[in-house]
Amino acid sequence: MNTALFGWLNGWEIVLLLAVVLLLFGARKLPELARGLGQGIREFKKASRDESER
C-alpha cells in the first residue's frame, strides 16, 4: 500500500515537517498560520475561477 501524499511525502516526512513547523512558530501561531494559508488558497481558487470564466 502506497501511503505517499502527492507522490513525494510519506507519513514520517509529514510528521517531521509538522514538528519542525511547530518548533519554528510555536503552538500559539499555528492557528493564525493555518487561517492565513486557508485565505490564500481561497483567494487563489477564486482568482483562477474568475480568470477561467473570461
N, C-alpha and C positions, 0 to 999 in steps of 0.2 A: 504494500500500500504506500503510495507516494503522499507524504504529508507536506510537501513543499508549497509555499504560498507564492503564487505567481511564478513558479519555477525557479526562484532564486533564493528564497528564505525558507529554512526548515524550522521546526519547533524550537530548538535550542537557540538558534540565531535570533528569533523573535524575543525570547525570554532575555537574552543577553542585551539586545537593543533596548528593551523596556527598562532593564536595570540601569543601563548607562544613562538613559533619559531621566530616570528618577534621581540618580545621583547628581546629574548636572543641574537640574532645575528644581528639585525638591518637590515634596508632596503637595505643597500649597499652590504651586504654579501649574501643576498638571491639568486641573480643570480649565484654567484660563487658556492654556496652550491648546487643549482639545477643542474648546469653543472657537478659538481663532482659526484653527485648522478646518473645522466644520463650516464656518462662514466663508472661508476662502474657497472651499470645494463647491459650496452652493453658488457663489458668485461666478466661479469658472463655468459651472454647468449652465447657469442662466445665460452667460455671455455666449457660450458655444451654441445654445439653443437659438438665441436671438440672431446669431450670425448665420446659422443654417437656414433660417426662415427667409432670409433676404435673397 
